[in-house]
Each structure stands twice: as C-alpha cells, then as structure tokens.
C-alpha cells in the first residue's frame, strides 16, 4: 500500500486529491494538513511514501518544509503550485513531480504511475554498499568501517556516526545514508536515529513502555512506537 499525506491550504483542493487517490488501487491517504506546524508534526510521525505538498500553506512555505524534512525522510515529494514550469524548475529540491494549477486528471494519473514505478524500482533494486565511509575533517580523511558504527543520529546536513569510543560527523542527509547502509544490519528506530543490530544488547522502558534501545557501549537510543514493531521483528522479539 502506498501511503500518502496531502498538505494543502484549501479544503477543495484536499477533497479533489483525496477523491482521485481513493480511486487508485493500492493507495491510501493517511493524513491531510493545511498548516505548517501541523504538517511538520504529521509528516515526522507518519513518514509517508509520498506527500502532495502545496508550495504556499498556512503559516509557512511548503517548499521550505519539504526541504527541511528531506534530511530525515525518504518521502517522495509532489508539489502543487500556480507558478509556471520555468519558475518551478528553479526550486532547489529533488521533487518527483509538480501539479501546475489548474491541472487535469490526466496529469495526476501520470504522477501516480511515476510514483508506483519509482517505489517498485527502489523495492527491487539492491544497491551496492561500500563498507567504508570517508569522514572529512581539517587536514585529514578518516575511513570509518560501517561494521564499527553502532548507531547513527541525523543532525541537519550531517549525521553522527557513533562508534565504540568516538562520534564522527559525516556530511550526508539521514535518508541518503540510510539508503547506503545494509538493510539487514541497520534499522531505523526513530525518525532521525538508526541502530546496528549487531550492537543492540537490551530494550529499555520508560513509564512502562518500551522506548529505549541500549547499545553495547552503554548509549541509550530513543525508540518511537512507530518503529518498534520492525525492530522487534528483526530481533525475533514477540
């Protein structure tokens, strides 16, 4: 099922998109938003496969929000706008497509097919993973073996690579490095954290709820409820 979120400041635009998405087999609308802060919270929580984002939303810029969240989410972005194609092409973000208002249903249909093709390709392709990450700092380049990385935390345009005795800052978005790492070793436990399964020693709780992943070096990594089931499945915890 392709999970999508609609972020639009007009109810009529939301209703139209929802109707067309509901007609499409294998698609579902999991949330709709009209305002910047609400959209930010929802997208972080839901982590949809695709987001239909209006460029102008209440209390902020949809384009700026998507650019911010792209550091942490692997969501495909489709923007809706009244600008012409030349203006749209100038926006500095890797969008899957644009809906230029007023748009025809045929344009929406072509975007549905494009999303389905992109997601199918990413699900069936096996990217080549390099075991070494080149961490650059002033005057040197340090090669960090992925096998030595216990857990990773997203931090703006960098990620923190936590090894046993050191934290390396590596220039990459969280979603990009997630694609580079072996999926059978690293699993996301929070919107901006992932752990290496080889170094997980314990699952801790707070207020009676499992919410911490304890690593071999003693680090506590916060776990969200949305990612708990996948971690438990990989660790064979019932």
N, C-alpha and C positions, 0 to 999 in steps of 0.2 A: 504494500500500500504506500502510495506517495503522499506524504503528509505536508500540507501547506498552510501558511499563515497569510492572511490578507491585511495589509496596512494601508488604509485609505481614509481620507478625512471626510468623504461624502458617503452617506448611507446608501444612496442609489448606486454608486459605483461598487460598493461592497456587495450589495444584493445581486447585481448583474454578474459579477465574477463568481459569487457563490453558486448561482444557478447553473452557470456553464461548467464549473468544476464538478458539481454534484452529478452532472450528466455523464462525466467521463469515468469509465470503469477503472478501478484501481487507484482513484484519487479520493482524498478527503480533506475538508477544511477543518483544521483542529483549533483555530482561533482567528478572531478578527480584532483589529485595533484601529483607533483613529488618532491617538495622541502619542507623542514621542516617548515619554517616560513609560507609559503603559506598554508600548510596543517593545521597548528595550527589555523590560522585565519579562514579557511574554516570550520573546524570541530566545532569550537566555534560558528560560525554563523549558520551553518546548523543543528547541533545536530542530526545526522543521527541515525537510528535504528541499523545499522551495518556498520563497517568500515573494509575493506580489506586493511591491513597495511603491507607493506614490511618492514622487520626489518632494512634494510640498504637503506636510502633515501638520496637525495641530501642535503648536509649541516647539517646532523644530524642523530640521531638514531630514527627509527620508534618505537622501543620498549620504549625508554625513553619518547617519545612524548605521546604515549598511556598511559603510567603510570602516566604522569603529568595530562592529560586530564580526566582520570578516576575519579579524585577527584570531577569533576564538571559534567560530562556527564554520562548518563546511557547507552551509546552506547555499543553494543556487538562487541568485537574485534576478528578478524580472521587474523592471521599473516601468511605471506608467507616468506619462508626462504630456503636457500640451506643447512642449518645445519641438522644433523641427529636428530632423535627423542629424543635421550638421552640429547643432548645439549639443544634442545628446552624445554624439561621438566624442565630444571633448571632455566628458566627465571621466575622472581618473579612478575608475573601479572596474573590476573584471565582472561585468554583468553577462548573464546568459542571454538576455534579450530585453526589448523595450516594447511597450504598448503606447503608441502615439495617439493621444486622444484627439478626436473621436476615432475609435478603432472598430474594425469589422470582426465578426466572429471567426472569419477565416484566418485572420492574423493570430487570434488566440489559439485556434486549433493547431497552427504550425508551431507555436511555442509549447503546447502540450507535447507534441511529438518530439520536439527538440529536448525537452526535459527528460522524457522517457528514454530517449536514445543516450543522453549523457549519463543518466543513472545506471542504465544497463551496461554501458561500457566500463564505468568505474567499478561495478559489482563483479564483472567477469574478468577484468584485467588484473594481472599480477605484477605490480611494479617491482623493478629491480631495486633492492635495498642495499645501500652501502653500509658497511658495519662501522665506518669511521665518520665522525663529524668534525669538520675543521673549524675550531673556535679561534677567531682572530682577536688579538689584543695588541697594544702598542709594542712594536718591535718583535712580535713572535706569533706563530700559529701553533696552537695546541691541538693535537689529534685525539679526540675522545671516542673510545670504542662504545658503541651502543650497548654492548653487553655489560658495561660498567655503570651505565646510567640506571639509578634506582627508581627515580621518578622525575617528572617534568611538570613545571608550572608555567603557564602563559603570563607574560608581562609586557603588554603593549606590543612593540615591534620586535621584541626579543622573547626568548624562552629561557627559563632557568633549568639547567641540566644538573640534577642533584646526584652526585656520586657519593661514595662512602665518606670521603673526608673533605670534599670541596664542592662549591657551586659554580658552574661555568655559565656565563651569559652567551647565548648563541643567537645570532641575528636570523630570525625566522618568525613567521606567524605560527600560532598554535596549530591551526588547521593544516598548514603546509608540512610541518614536521610530523604530524600525525599520519599523513599520507606516506611519508618516507620510512616510517618505522614498521617492523614486522608485526602484523596484527595478532599473531599468536603469542607475542611476548608482552606488548604494551596495550593497556586497556584504559579508556577514559573513565575516571571515577567522579569527575566534576566538570563543569563547563570549561574550566581552564586548567585542569590537572589530569595527568595520566600516570599510571604506575607500571613498573616492570614486574610481571607476575613472579619472576624468579626470586624477588627480594621481599615479597609480602610474607610477614610472619604471623600477623594477628589482625582480626577485625575488632575494633573497639566500639564502645557505645557511649552515648551521652543522653541523659534523661530517658533511659530505657529504649533508645533507638540506635541501631547500628549506623554510625555516621563517620567513623574514623578507620583509615587503613594504616596499620602500623608496619613500618618498613624495618629491614634488618639493621639499619644504622640508628634506629630509635625515632626517626622522624614520624610525625603524625600527619597524614594527608587526609583532608576532609573529603568525605564521600556524599554525594547528593542522592536522594531517594530515586531520582530518575535513572541513575546509572548503576544502582546497587544490583539489580537482577542480572545484568550481564557479567559483572564481576563474580557474583556468586555462582553463576553457571560455569564460568571458566575455571573456578576453583573447586567445582563439584561440591558446593555447599547447598544443602537442601533447606 
